[in-house]
Amino acid sequence: MKTHSKPPHKFILESFQYSLPGRLGHGLVHNLNGPLQILSMQMEMLKMDFMKLGSQIGKTETGSMDVDICREFMDKAGGRVEQAAEVITRLETMIQVIGCRGEDRETEEQARPVDMVAFLNTLMEFWKADLYFKHRVEKRISMPEISVFVMMEETPVLAMLDGVMSAFLYCIKAGDREGSSFGLSLASQEEGGCRIEVEHTGSPIPKEICEKVMATMDEYARDRTVPFLTWDDMNDAPPDLLVSLLLGAVSSVDAGWTFDLGPNSAVMTVSH
């Protein structure tokens, strides 16, 4: 089996991203359980409808079905099957949301046109597994009415956005204020590509951390072999916050996007 050695600092960032489904495991199960309960209920009700239909047929002298009884059953059964199909579609989407995060996605991925509206909606579905974010944070999402397609490799872009999401949720929880909000907007660029802006109203990221992250990103862009993360760094700043921000910034270089970080916002752009 062929293996690829990675610098320890890069390994830490990738391992952090791969750990996210485990860290959000409770919420992921919670979000899957709701649709499963609905599906189970619809199947039980459909079973009861079949039993009721059978008992009504048994009461007729000829054993044939009355037209009105048959029509009523078909209407109910059709509605239940339609609801069940919708739930199955939701479950399939959620499973895809979870499955798109994993080390095997790194293998020889090629750039391809990606619908950024769908891509960001999928990102939000994953992060709603953080139940604090799902239920207690106001979400302001702004998307174009028409699809915005970008030619890109999904893996580094997903890592970039996961890093920003993780960092900003840390800030929101650290602030722990009623009425905290999160904003995400997508806009197309005149020359092609797109612009993504993410905002939060939690505790601002300290200026020195913003400066360190941006300086590290610039250094990584010049030389990707230079170590940029030490234990001393994580003693000087909250590890979750620092590693999340570095994941976002470093991945932006891998993705070929520009990345600008402020205390309460991050702007990521790509042009073609």
Buried (B, 14 or more C-beta within 10 A) or exposed (E): EEEEEEBEBBEBBBEBBBEBBEBBEEBBEBBBEEBEEBBEBBEEBBEEBEEBBEEBBEEEEEEEBEEEBBEBBEEBBEEBEEBBEBBEEBBEEBEEBBEBBEEEBEEEEEEEEBEBBEBBBBBBBBBBBBEEBBEBBEEEEEBEEEEBBBEBBBBBBBBBBBBBBBBBBBBBBBEEEEEBBBBBBBBBBEEEBBBBBBBBBBBBBEEEBBEBBBEBBEBBBEEEEEEBBEEEBBEEBBBBBBBBBBBBBBBBBBBEBBBBBEEBBBBBBBBE
